[in-house]
Amino acid sequence: MESESRYSLLSEHTTDTVWLMDMNLKMTYQSPSAEKLRGFTVQEILDMPLEKQVTPESLKLATELFF
C-alpha cells in the first residue's frame, strides 16, 4: 500500500486538478485543489453531472472512448 500512500499524498497536495471516474463517467474523486481552480467545493463537483463540467465535444469524445 506504499504506492497508494504516495498517490494520495501527491493528489492531495498538487496544484493541478486530479480526478477519478467510474466506468459510468461518474466522478468518484476530486482533488482539493479543484476548489481553488474551479470555484466549487469538492462535494459540489462530485455531485455535478459531467455534462455540466465539460464541453459537448469533450463529453462526446469521452463517451465514445468508454462505451
C-alpha positions in Angstrom: 0.0 0.0 0.0 3.0 2.3 -0.1 2.2 3.3 -3.7 -1.3 4.1 -2.6 0.0 6.4 0.1 2.3 8.1 -2.4 -0.6 8.6 -4.8 -2.7 10.0 -2.1 0.0 12.4 -0.9 0.6 13.7 -4.4 -3.1 14.1 -5.3 -3.9 15.9 -2.1 -1.1 18.4 -2.4 -0.8 19.1 -6.1 -1.9 22.5 -7.6 -3.3 20.6 -10.6 -6.7 19.1 -10.6 -6.8 15.3 -10.2 -10.0 13.3 -10.5 -11.1 9.7 -10.8 -14.2 8.5 -12.6 -16.0 5.2 -12.6 -16.9 3.3 -15.8 -20.2 5.2 -16.0 -18.3 8.5 -16.2 -19.3 9.5 -12.7 -16.7 11.4 -10.8 -15.6 9.4 -7.7 -12.7 11.6 -6.5 -11.7 15.2 -6.9 -8.5 16.7 -5.5 -8.8 19.6 -3.1 -7.1 21.9 -5.5 -10.2 21.9 -7.6 -11.9 24.2 -5.1 -9.5 27.0 -5.8 -9.2 26.3 -9.6 -12.9 25.8 -10.3 -14.7 27.8 -7.6 -16.8 24.9 -6.4 -16.4 22.7 -3.3 -15.2 19.2 -3.9 -18.6 17.8 -3.0 -20.3 20.2 -5.4 -18.0 19.0 -8.2 -18.7 15.3 -7.3 -22.4 16.0 -7.4 -22.3 17.9 -10.7 -23.2 15.9 -13.8 -20.3 15.5 -16.2 -22.3 17.3 -19.0 -22.2 20.4 -16.8 -18.4 20.2 -16.4 -17.1 19.7 -19.9 -17.8 20.9 -23.4 -20.3 18.9 -25.5 -17.3 17.9 -27.7 -15.3 16.6 -24.8 -18.4 14.7 -23.4 -18.9 13.1 -26.8 -15.3 12.0 -27.1 -15.3 10.6 -23.5 -18.5 8.7 -24.2 -17.0 7.3 -27.4 -13.9 6.2 -25.7 -15.6 4.5 -22.8 -18.7 3.0 -24.4 
